[in-house]
Amino acid sequence: MRLSVAFRHAHRSHAGIRRSGAGVKVLNYENRFIPVNSTVSYLQAREASSTSGTSETVLSFKSHPRKNDGPLYESAVGGIVQRSREELKAIRETNPGLKPTLAIIQTGEDDRLLEVNKKMAGKIGLNVMQICLSHQCREEEVIEEILRLNEDSRVHGIFLHLPQSFLSKSVRNAIKPQKDVDGVSDLNVGRVVLGDQRDGFASPVAGAVLKMLARHDAPLVGKMAVLLGLEGPLKATLQFLLQNNGVMVQTCQWSSKHLQKPIMDSDVVVFLETGHKGLPPTWLRPGVAVINLSSALMEEQPDSWEHRAEAEAESSAGVGPLSAALRMQHVVRSSRRWTQEQQYQPWRLRPLKLQPLSPVPSDIEISRAQTPKPISQLAQEIGLLPEELEAYGNTKAKVHLSLLNRLQHQPNGKYVLVAGITPTPLGEGKSTVTIGLVQALSAHLKLNSFACLRQPSQGPTFGVKGGAAGGGYAQVIPMEEFNLHLTGDIHAITAANNLVAAAIDARILHEATQSDRALYSRLVPSVNGVRCFSPIQMARLQHLGINKSDPSDLTPEEVRAFVRLDLDPEKVTWQRVVDTNDRFLRKITVGQANTEKGHARQTQFDIAVASEIMAILALTDGLADMRARLGRMVVGSSRNGQPITADDLGVTGALAVLMKDAIKPTLMQTLEGSPVFVHAGPFANIAHGNSSVLADKLALKLVGEEGYVVTEAGFGADIGMEKFFNIKCRTSGLTPDVVVLVATVRALKMHGGGPNVTAGVPLPKEYISENLLLVADGCSNLKKQIQIAHLFGVPVVVALNVFKTDTQAEIDMVCRIAEASGASAAVQCHHWSRGGRGSVELAHAVKKIASQKNHFQFLYNLQDPIVEKIRTIAQKVYGADDIELSPEAQAKIDYYNQQGFGALPICMAKTHLSLSHMPEKKGVPTGFILPIRDIRASIGAGFIYPLVGTMSTMPGLPTRPCFYDIDLDPVTEEIKGLF
């Protein structure tokens, strides 16, 4: 059988869809013919007398207003309007503020089409908007307008009312198929061809023709139809709709030879006039149904049409209102589909197969052996919408915070915190447990689960620690992207932090070298003869109690107060940062050049993740909150003791701009294809050491009520977990369901009195051979950490991270002691060597315990005095007998109380290597007084941090750093030596 031209045309359209690993990707769309000045008019039906004298129902079309509307189409229009109104009412029951909009893009300012559609839209309760472009506009301008409407959530339908010369394939292809309510895209035409219109739209003009014919008395099956002068998708759509109803269809053009015969043989003639051509009355046999689409498409018609013979059916207006009604019905259905998309989508996660090898290869070899899913595919599998994803290559992407609004009514999943015993140089493997648990939950128990991890600093990556993507068969991939630049968040923090530092020194210099008047004229310059305050300067005036907006109205005293921060160089607390371990930046002198006019001062660099901006990123809940927190950051004190903030410097808005992308969590995946959010990485000593609140909130919505979010706290439970509860949970309002406490046999041996270890030196025999006495003694630390979790009313599951040197007797002992100490369960884990399958027992335990109700509580009340909050942590968490405040610390407490900061939570800055302030004291030290040598505040982040002992915020490089082993293959561009 020979395929018709229309079928071949539509088939080619459908063949323009190419399959890829991420699903179906639309490549090309076909053109649709929409004549100049096209719009919609009214259809009417009448009883016409044929040339033989018999009375036949004849459909005809006319450009002038309707005269006698017959019931043939009016009831159809009324039915469509009524059904659309009811459907919209049902949609608004769950989306009361929704008012779907049809956008009409046209050239010129002809309002005929707008008025017709507005009238029909008003009957249903829709909006219609009109975008009028210049007749000389370029294709790029049309596409730009379409793309803007594609992203406008208020617009649910786009209709192109443009001259044919504007309607290139690129223009039509720019419309999102789900907003293509006129059915012009290849995808929608292809759906018509395949008989699948559940997710698409057919041309409303073609639909109107079918409805007119379907209401005819005579059946359509076996009839002959001629489509004359139609082009593009409208022709293909109408042809197939007719053929699907049993009509034999022939397509012709006005230039076709022997045109008279097919028309005289036809039962239905559907035509579009061009120029001044028309159908001679003698060509139309009695009873033929004649449908002229010119008026339905607002095509200009020749005057000669007004004088056609009665046998050539008078022009009717019925297709106009029918097609307009169908177009509005499409808009309603598009809005319904949109609201359905906005709702929570069940996961369709496809795990990646894992085939563990023995012996276990290096981390980077394992990472490279696995092919990750395209990040767009993973996003689709977990219910993210395309517009919520901002891809950075093929394996990582930022996720927009708009997701929180979309899923605001979705219940949260279960919240699981992974913490550890007091860390040792041997490592406990919290990250590998986190990833292994998520892989077990998602890939093996088929439960929605998400890992939330901190972004590692590049300092340790090139220093001594190496990467932080997990390890073995429980890691985030690609591990080299995870451990290096990722999506640039730390670089953004570095830029923002150092902008503040530059602003501080510049302000000190300019205030010291200029008069009040000179400063004022430069801070509030005249631009084109007009002086005005910037918004952030207006905020400073209000802070100073100056309620004036005209710069010329300030008194000399007010000018001086405005321009003089009077920062004391000796009391600047803000440091510059860099994401490299560099011990020689721990103390530096700046301002030594002659251009700085002798304004040198001593300062220092911190590692980038120690910046308060990193802590803010980890605790903020949105852009507005982040900007407010950035503005509250205290950078130093004036000479009269007043705190100076980023708002006072006028830099807050610029900081927010630098951080606008960093606030979005980064989506990655594990070796088994489970989703991971990587976001923020604050220091766990001077800050709270947890990944971001935003990442946790997004993940908790995405996993659904029966899902699991597993996040990790830095260092031991006495530091990371305590800060997670007292700081992060207070900020987020989230409450954890269970704590997974990670321990290893060899780390417990060290806490039990085992010998010290040195990096790069073989382990002493105590750590590689069975020693039950050391294990039993070391379990005192495990027991203490379980007790700390119970202080907050949260149940504990102990995860024993098993190494090949552990004996079964040692493993059984740890599990037995853990459960006797109050752990709800204690299980051995083999995720490092087996992947998620090695943590299935842990996953079952977590699932069981997380389903039980707990009694979460904070350790202290925020209104307690600062001293009492510190004492509570020292005694109940660390086991200290008491605290001892230095005079400097006491003075700071008095100062913070005076400034109104006394109700902030406490973030203890002490060594992570011991429960006490003495790093060499392992196990559970007792009988000690905790010395508080100083107290500082991160006002923007929202906590006070007492300093216990000396805290280094800039690591140094060892004798043999990791960078000795890191290299790049110039041919393959593969990175070598990361671990």
N, C-alpha and C positions, 0 to 999 in steps of 0.2 A: 504493500500500500504506500502510495506517495504521500508524504507529509505535506500539509498545507503550509503556505508561507507563514501564517500566524503561528502555527505549532512549532515550525522550525525556529522562528524568532523567539518564542517563549522558551523553547528547549535550550537555545543558546544562552538565554538569560539564566536559567537554572544551572547550566553547566559552568557559569561563571562563579560558582561557589566552590571554594577549595577547602578541603579538610586539612587540618593541622593537628599537632599534638594537643593543642589547647582547645579543640572543638571546631565548630564551623566558623569560618571567617569569610565575610562577604567581601568580594573583590570588585565586582562591577555591577552597575545597574544600567538598564536600558532607558532610552528616551521616551517621553510621553508628549504627545502633541496637545498643546493648549493654545488656541488662537489668540491673536491680539485682542485686547479688551474683553477677554472671556469672563463670563460671570454666569449667573443662573437666573432663569426666568420661570414663569409658571406654565404648567401643562394643562391642557383641557381636552376632553373627549367629547365627540358629538356624533349624532346620527347623520351620515352623509349619503346622499343619493348617488348611486353609481350610474354610469352611462347607460346601463341596461334598464334603469328604472327601479331596481330593487334597492331596498334600504339596508345598508351594511354599516357595521360599527367601524369607523375609520379613525385612526389616530393621526393627528396632524399637529404641526408646530408653527408658531408664529411669534415674531419678535415684539409685536405691540402688546399692550396689557390685555389680560384675559377678559373675555366678555361674558361667557356663560360657563362657569365651572360645573362640570358634570360630576357625578358620584364616582366615576371610574377611578380617579386618582385621589380625590379628596379624602375618602375613607382610608386609603392606604397611607397618606401623609399623616392623618390624624392618629392612626394606629402606631406609626413609627414614633411620633411625638409623645404619645401617651406612654409607650414602653420605655422610651429614653428617659422620660421624666421619672418614672417609677424606679428605673435602674439607678439614676442619679440620687434619688432620695435614699435608696438603700446604701449607696456608697457614703453618703453624708452622715449616716447614723454612726459610723466609726471615724469619719473625717469631717467633722462639722464645718470646718473653715474652708473646705475645698470648693472652688468654683472653676471648673475646667475652662480652658481658653483655646479657641481656634485662632491661629495667626495667619493672616493673608499677606503674602509678599507680592507686591505689584509695582509696575512702573507707572508714573503719572499719578494723578489724583482723582481718577474716575471712581465715584463712590457707589455705583450701581450694585456691584457684587457685594460690597460691604453691607449695604442696606438690606439686600435680600437675605444674606446670612445672619445679620443681626436680628432680623425679624424672626427667623426660624430659631435662632439661639435663644431669644427671649422667651419663646414658648416653652422651652425646656429648662432654662435656668443656667445657660452658659454665657461666657464672655466671648467677644470677637474683637481682635485687635488687628489693625491695618498698618503695614509697613510700606510706605511709598518711597520708592527709589527713583532716581533720575533716569530719564530715557537714555542718557549717555553713560550710565554706570557700567563698570567692568564686571566680568564674571567673578573675579575675586571678591568684589564687594557683596555680590549676591550670596556667595558661599560663606563669607564671613557672617552675614546676617543669619543664614540658616544654622551655622554652627552655634551662634549665640542662642538661638531659639532651642536648639537641641539640648543645651545645658540649663535652660530655664525650666525649673520644675513646675511653674505655673502654666506653662504651655503644653497642651496634650495633643495638639494637631497642627500641622503645617500644610498650607495650601499655596501652591505657586500659581499666581495669576499673571503670567509674564508672556511677552512675545516669544515666538518660537526660536528666534535667534539667541535668546537668553538661556534657553532650556537645553544646555549641553548635558552630556552624560555626567560630567563632573558635578554640575549643579544638582541634578536630580539625585545623584548618588550621595550627596552630602546630607540628605535628610535621614534621620534615624528611622529605620523601618517601623518602629513602634509609634512614631508620630506621623507617619505617612498615611494620613487618613484619606487621601485621594488615590492611593494604590498605584503610585507611579514608579516605585522601585522594582528592580528585577526580582528581589526577594519576594515581594508581595505578588507580582505577576506570576512568579514560579509557583507560589502556593496555590494560586488559582488553577494553574495547569495541573498540579498534582492533586487538586481537590481537597487541600488542607488549608483552611482559612481560620483555624482556631487562634493563631497568634498574629494573623496579618489582616490586611484590608484589601478588598477589591474596589475598583473604581466605582464611586457612587453614581456617576452618570450611567455606566453600564448596568449597575444594579437597578437604577430607575427604569431603564428600558425593559429589563426583564420583568419588573413588577407590573409595568403597563401591559406587556404582552400576556403575562400570567393571568391578569384579570379579564382578558378577552374571553369571549364565550367559546371560541374554537380552541381545541387543544393544539399545543405546539409540536407535538411529536409528528415527524414526517413532513413538516412544513419546510419551505425553501426561503432562506433569507439572503439578502444582498446587503453588504456593508460597503457603502460608497463614500470615498473621500476620507476615510478614517485612517489614522496612522498610529504607529508606536504602541505603547502599552494599552491604550484605550481600545484599539482594534483587537489586540491579542486577547485582552480580558473579555471583551464582549463576545468575540468569536467562541471562546471556550465556554462561556456561560451559556450561550445559545446551544452549542453542541452538546453540552451536558444535559440539556433539556430536550434532546432528540431532534434539534433543528439542523438541517443541512445548510451550510453557510458557504457563500462565495464572496470573496473580497474583490473590489474593483476600485480603480481610480478614475477621476473625471477624464483623464487623458486616454483611458482604455478604448481600444477599438471594439466595435460591435457591442456597445454598452446597452443598446435598447433591448436585445433579446433576453439577457439574464434578468433585467428589471421586469420585463413583461411576464416572465415565467415565475416570478417570486411571489410569495405570500406576504413577506415583510421586507420593507426597504428602510434601512437606517442610513441616513446620509448627513454629511457635513458639507455645506456649501462653501465654495471658494470663489472669490471674484464675483462675477455676475452670472454664474451658471445656475441652472435650475433644471428641474425635471419637466419635460413636456407632458401635459396632461394625457396625451394619447398613449404614453408609455405605461401608464398605471392601469392595470386591469381591475375590474370590479372586485370589491371586497379586500383589496390589498391594504395592509396596515403600513402607513407611511409615518416615519418618525424623523423629523429634522432636528439634529442636535445643535444647530447653529445658535438658537436662542438659549438652549441649555448651557452652552459654553460662551454665551455673550458674543457670538460671532456676528459681525456686521452682515446684514442680508440685503440683497438687491431689491430695489423698489419694484421690479417686475414681479416679485413674489406676491405682492398685494393683489395682483390682477390675474392670478392663475385660475384656470378653469375649476369648476366645482369638483370634478372627478379627481383632480390632483389635490388631495386633502389639504384643507386650510391649515395654516401653521397653528400648532397648538402649544400651550404653555405648560403642560403637565410634568414633563421631565424635569423642569426647573425646580419646582417645590419638592418633588420626590427626591431628586439628587441632593438638594440642600438638606432635606430631612435625614437622608442616609448619611451625609457627611457629618451632621451633628451627632447622629447615633454612633458613628465611628469615634468621634471625640469623647463621648461618654464612655465607650468601651475602652478606649486608650487610657482614660483616667482610671477606670476600674483596674486595668492591668497594672498601671503604675502604682496604685495603692496596694495591690497584692504584692508587687515587688518590694515595696517598702516594709512589708511585714517580715517577720523572722522566717528564714528559709531553712528547711532541714538540710543537714550536711549530706554530701555525697562523696565523702573522702575516699580516695583511692590510695591505699598504702603502697609504698615502694617495697619491693621484695629485697630481703637482706639474706646474704649467704656468707655467714661468718667463717673466717679461715682460722686455722690453728697451725703454727703460732700466730697471734694477732699482729698484723702489719702495723706500720706507723700510722699515726692519726691522719697525716696528709695523704698517704697512700689509700687508706680506707675512704677518705672523703672523695678522692679523685676517681675511685672505682665505682662510685654511685652516680648515676645521672639524675639530677634533681628535676622535679616537675617545673615547667614554666610557671613563673609566679602568678601569672594571670589565671592559669588553670587551678592552682591551689586556692586562689582567692574565690574563684567561682564555686569550688567544692565546699567551701566553708560559709557560703552565703553572702559574700561581699558583692556589691554592685560595681560595675566597671567604673562608674564615676567616682567611686570611693577609693580608687587605687591610683597611685602615682608611681609608675615603674622606674626603677633604677637598674637598667639592664634586664636580664631575663630571669634572675634568681632572687631579686630582692625588690621591695617596693614600700613606699610610704602609704599609710592608711589614713584617710581623712577623718577628722574628728566629727564630721557630720553624722557618722555612724551612730554616735551616742544619741542624737536626736531621733534618728530613724527608729532605733530599737529601745527608746526610752521606757516603753511599757513592757518590754521583755524581761521576765524574771532572770536574776543572775544564776549562774551555775555554782558549783561547789568551789570553795576557795582553799587551796592547799599551800602551805608554806613549807619549804625545805630549808632547814637550819642544820647546824652541825655541833659536834663537841668542840671544845677549845682547840683551835687549829695547831698543827705542828708542821715542821718543815717537810714531813712526809706526805702531807696532803690527805684530805678526807674524801674528796670527790663529790661535793654538793652539786656541781653543774652536771656531772655525768648521771647522778641519781635523778636529778630533775628531768633530764632528757630521756633517760631510760624509762622513768615512770610514765611520762607522756606517751612514749612509743608503745608501752605495754597497754595503756588505757585505750589508745586510739586504734593501733594496728592489730591488737590481739583481743582486747575485750570489746572492740567496736563501739567505744564510748567517745563522744566528742571531748577532746581535751586539747589544751593550749599550754605551751610553756612560755613564761615571761622571764627574760634574762637581762642582766645588765650588759651594756656595751663595754668591752674591755678597753683600757688605756693602751696606747701603743708603747708607752714607756716600758712596762714589764714585758711586753711582747718581744722587744729587742734587748731587754735587760737580762733577767735571770729566771723569771717565772714562766715565760713562754705564753702561748695563747690561752684563751678561756672559753673555747667553743665546746667544752666537754672533751671526751676522749674515747678511743676505741670505737666500739659500735654504738655508742651513745653520744652523738655530737651533732652540732648544727653545721649544715653545708650550704655553700662552699666555705670551708673553714678559713681559707685565706682571706676571703672577703669579709667574713665575720670579724677577724682579728685585726684587719688593717683599717682602711678609711671608712668602711661601711657606707653610709649615706651622708657622711660629712658633719654629723651632729657635734662631735667634739671640736672640729675645726670652727664651727659656728660659735660654740661656747668660747673658744680661744679668742676669736675676733671680737666678740662682744665684751669679754672680760678686759682685754687689752685696750679697747676703746675707752672704757671707764678709766683705766690707769692713765692713758694719754690725756684724757679730759682733766683729771685731777692735777697733774703736773703743769699742764698748760694754764689752768685757772690760777694756780698759785703764782706762776710767773707773771701773768698779765695783771693780776691784782697788785703785785709787788712793784710793778713798773709803770702803772698808769694811774691817773687821777680818776676820781669818781665820774667826772663829766666825760672824760675820754672813754672810760669803760662803758658808760651808758650809751654813748653815741655809737659804739661798735656793737654792743649787745642788742640794741634796738635801732638799727640803721634806717635811714630814709631811703625808700625805694620808689623811684619815680615821684619824688616829692611827698610820699606818704610814709609815716612812721606808725607801726602797730606792733603789739606784743604777739608772739606766737602762742599757741594754746598752752604749751608747757610753762611759758613765762607767766601767763595769766594764772596758772595754778600756783606758781610760786608767790605771786602777789597775794592771792587769797590766803595762802599759808602764813604770810607775814601780816595778814589782817589789813591789807591795803585794797580797798574796794574801788579801784579806779581802772578804767580801760584805755584812757587816752594818755600816751606817754608824756605829753606836754603838761599834764595835770599833776605830776608827782612833785612833791616838795624836795628840797635838797636832802633832808633827812631820810625821806622815803627812797630816793634814788640811791643813797648810800646803803641802806638796808638791802635794797634789791641787788645791787651789783657786787656787794662784798660778802662772800662766803666766809672769808677769814680763816680758811683751813690752816691748822697748825701742822707744818711738815713733820713734826715729831709724833703726831698722833694720827697719821694716815695709816689705816689698817688694810687698805686694799692692795693686793699684790698682782704683779703680772704673772701670766701662766704660759706654759709650753707643754706639749704632750710628748716630752722626751725626758728620760732619766738623766739629769745633768747636775751633779753635785756642786759644780762651781757656780751655779746660779743661786745657791742657798743664801748668799749674802753678796750684794753688789752695790755699786754707787752709780747713780744716774745724774745727768745734768752737768757733766764735766766739760762740755764744749763751750767755747767762748760765747756762742750765741745764746746760751742759757744764763749768761750774766751772773755767774757765781751761785746760782740756785741749785747746787748739788745736794743730794741727800742719799742716805743709805736705805736700801730696800731689798727685795728678794723676789725670786720666781718660785711659784708653786707648780706642781704637776697639774695639768689642765683639769683633771677630774676632781681636784680639790677646790675648784672655784665654787663660790656660792651660787653662781648661775647654774651649775650642774645640779646642785641640790634643789634649786627652784624648779628646774625642768622635771626633776623626779617627783615633785610634790604638787605641781600645779594641776588644775582641772580644766584649763581652757586658755584661750588667748587673752581674754580680758583679765583673768586672774593672774596669768603670767606677767602681763604688763604691769599690773598693780604691784606684784611682788618685786619685780625688777626696780620699780620706782622707789620702793621702801628700803632697798639695800643701803646700809650705812657704810660709808667709805672712809670715815674718819670723824674727827671732832674739830670744832672751831676753837679759837684761843680762849673763848669764854666757856667751853665745855659743852656746846650744843652739838648734837649729832648732825652730820652732813650726809644727805642721801643722794642717790642717782637722780631723783627728781630735782633736787637743788642744782645739780650740775647741768640739768636740761638735756640729758642723754637718753632718757627712758624710751622715748619713741624710736630712736635709732636702734636701741638694743632689741626692742620687740621686732623690728624689721629683720635684724640679723638672725633672730631666733624663730621666725615664723614657720620655717620648714622643719626645724629641729624638733618642734613640739609634736610632730606626727610620728607615732611609733613605726618601726621598720619591720615588715613581715618577711620571715625566712622560713626554713623548714628543716626538719631533722633528717637523718639518714633513712628513716622509714616513711618520710613524707608527711609527718605531723607538723602542724603550724607552730611557729615560734614568733613571738614579738621580742625584738631587741630594742631596748630604749632606756637611755640614761645610765649612768654608772658612777654615782657619787661615792666618795671615799667612805669607808665603813668606820673610820675612827672620828674625824672631825665632822663628818656628816653621818647620814643614817644608813648608807650602804645597801640600798634596795633599788630595784628597777622602778619604773615610773608608775604612778597612780593611774595615769591615762591608759597605759598598756594593759594593766590589770582590768580596768573598767571596760575597755573595748572587748577584751577576751571573754570576760564574764558574760557579756551580752551575746557574743557570737556562739559560745558553746551551748547556750540554752540551759533551761532549768535542770536538766539531767546530766549536764556536762561538767567538766573539771578544768580549772585553771591552776597550774602549778607554777609558783614563783619562788625565787630564791633570796635568802637573806645573807649578807656578807659576814665573813668571819664566823665566830662561834655563836651559839644561841644567847649567851650572856650579852653580846653586843648587837649583832645584826637582828636577831629575833626580838630582843627587848625594844629596839628602836622601831622595828616594824610594827609592833603592837602600840607602843606609846606615842609614836610620831606619825607613821604612815597611816595607820588605821584611824587615828583621830582626824587626820586631814581628809582621807577618802570617805570615811563613814562606812567602810567595808569591814566585815568581821570574818575571821578565818574559821574554817570548819575542822581542820586537823593540821597538826605539825608532823612533818616527816623529819626525824632527827637522824642525821647521818653519822656513822662511826666506822672506823676501821680497826682491825685487830692490832696492827702495828702502831697506830697512833695511841691506842689505849695502853699499849706496852710502854710507850714513852711517858704517859701520864702515871704509869705505875712504877716509875723509877728507872726505866731503860736509859741507856747511854745516849748522849747527844749525837746528832748526825750532821754531816757536812755535805753540801751539794757537790756532786761530782766524785764523791768518795764512796766506795762500796759500803753497804749497810753492815753494821755489826751483827754477829750471829744471833743475838737476842731477837732480832726482827725477822729473821728468815727461818728460824726453827721454833718448835713448840716451847712455850713458856707460860704455863697456866697461872703461875703466881703473879707475874707482871700483868697479865690480862685482868686477873681478879682485882688487883690493887688499882689498876687504871680505870676500871669501871666506876670508881667513885666519881670521876668527872662526868661520865655518862649519866649517872644517877642524879647528880646536881643539875644537869641541863634539863632532865625530865621534870625535876621539881620546879625549875624556873618557868617552863611552859605551863605547868599546873597553876602557878601563881595567877595566870591570866585566864584560867578556866578552859583551856584548850587541850583536847586529848592528843596523845603522842603515839606515833608509830615509828619504831626504830628500824632504820634501814642499814644493815651491816654490809658495807661495800667490800666484797670478798676479793682477796688477792690470791694468786696461786700458791703463795707460801703459807697461807693460813691452813691450820689443821681443823678437822671436823670437831675435835674436842674443844678447841678455842672458839670456834663459831657457836657451838651449842652453849658454851659457858656465857658468852656475851648475850645471846638471846634469852637465856634463862634469867640472868641478873637483871636485864632490861625490863622484862615483864614483872619480875619481883619488885622492881623499883617503881612500878606504876605505869609503865608503858602499856597501852591497849593491845599492842602486838609488836613483835620483833621478828623480822624476816631477813634472810640472807639474799643478797642481790648479785647477779652475774651479768648485768647489762653491758659492762665494759667488753666482755668477751662474746656475748650472745645477742646484744641489742635488746629490744623490747621484750623478747621472749624470756630473757634472763631476769626480768622484773615483774613478771605476771603475778607472782605470789604477793609482791608488794602492792601491786595495783588492786588485787582483790581485798587486801587488808585496808587500804585507803578507802576504797569504795564502801566497805562495811562501816568503818568508823565515821566517815564523813556524813553518813546518813543519819547518825545519831545526834540528838540535840546537845549542844554544849552550853556552857554558862560563861561566855567571854566577858571579861572585865578589864579595865585599865588598872595599872599598878598604883597610880596616885591621881589626885584631883588637881586640875590645872590651877585652881585657886590657892592651893597650898603654897606656903612660902618657898622661895627658890632653894633655901638651905634644906628644908624638909624634903623636897623632891629629890635633891641630890642624895641625902642621907637614906631615903627609902631605897633607891637603886643600889647604893653601896652595901647596905645591910642585907636586903632581901635577895638581890641578884648575885652580888659578888661574894657575899659572906663576910664582909668587913665588920669589925666591932663598932667602928664609928668613922667619921670623916674629920679632917683637919684642914681648916681654911687658912691660906696665907693672908697677910694683911691686904695684899693687892687684890686677891679674890674677894675678900669682904668688901673692899671699896667698890669693886665692880658690881657686886650685888646691890649695894646701896644706890649706885648710879642707875642701874637698870630698873630698879623699883621706882626711882624718881622719874624716869622717862616713860614709865607705864608698860615696861616689858616683862613684868614679874609673872604674868599668867602664861608665858610661853612654855612648851614642853622642854624637857632636858635631853640633850644629846651628848652623852659622856664620851670624851676623847681620851682613851687610854689604850695601853698595849692590848693586842688581840691574842697574845701568846700565853696569857695566864688569866685566871679569874681575878687575880689581884693586880696591883700596879707593877709587880715585879715579874718580868718576862721569864725568868729562870724558874719560877715557882710553878710546877706542874700539878696535876691532880686537882685537889680542892684545898687551897691554902686557907688557913684560919688564923685568928688572933692578930690581925693586922689592922692598922689605921690607914684609911685611904687619904692620901694628901691631895688637896686641890690647890695647885699653885697659881692658877689664874682662871678667869671666866671670861668668855667672849660670846658674842651674839651674832647670829645670822638672821637679821630681822626680816629680810626679804623671804628667805626660806621658811622662817617662822620657828626657830628654836634657839635655845641658849646652850652653848657647849663648854662645860667645865674642862680644863686641861689637867689631866692626871699625869704628872711626869712630863718629859719632853716628847713632843710629837713632831716628827719630820714630815713635812708636806712636799718634799722634793726628794725622791729616791735617787740613789747613785748607781753607777754602773759597776759591776764586779770586775775582777781581773779578766775573766773570760766571758763576755756577754754572749747572748744568743745570736747576735748578728754575725758572729764568725761562721755560723752554719747556714745563713740565709743568703740565697742567690736567685738569679733569674736566668732561665734558659732563653737565650736571645732568639732561638728558632721557634720553639713552641710557646714561648711567653709564660711557661709554667714556673711557679715559685717553688723553690727548694728550701728545705731546712726549717720550715715552720712546724711547731709542735704545740 
